[in-house]
Amino acid sequence: MLGTILIVILILLLIGALPRWGHSRSWGYGPGGILGLILVVVIIMVLLGKL
């Protein structure tokens, strides 16, 4: 249950970190890349049963 909640929250954060608005265009893809990496790690941990 905790793993599913974490995945949903990370997906929402990943969508929110995409540089679509004027104030976040200068950030590039850094925030999205970091959250994407965290999402992949959490998914792997859930699949392995470690979380």
N, C-alpha and C positions, 0 to 999 in steps of 0.2 A: 504494500500500500504506500509506504513512504517513497519507494523508488518511482512509482507512477506519478506521485505528486511532484517530486523533484524534476522529472522529465517534462511535465506540463509547464512548470514554472520556468525552466530553462528554455523551452521552446518559445514561450511568450517573451522572455528577455531577449532572445536571439532576434525575434521579429522586431522588437522595439529598438534594437541596436543598429538596425540597418540605416545607412546614411541617406534618408529620403528628405529630410527637412533642412532648411537653410542653415540653422545653427549647428548641425552635426555633419555637414558635408566635408568640412576640413578634417574631421576625425579619420576619414578613410574607412577601411574595413577592419581596423584593429579591434574595436569592441565586438564586432560580429564574429571575428575569427577566434577570439579568446573564448567567447561564450559557446561557439560551435565546438571548440576543443573540449570544454568542460562537459558539454552535452554528450559528446562521443564517449568520454571517460565514464560518465554516469550510466549510459546505456550499456556499455561493456560490463560494468560492475553489476548492474541489475541482471544481465543475462548470465553472468557467472555465479550469481547468488551471493555476492559479497555485500550487497546493500539491501 
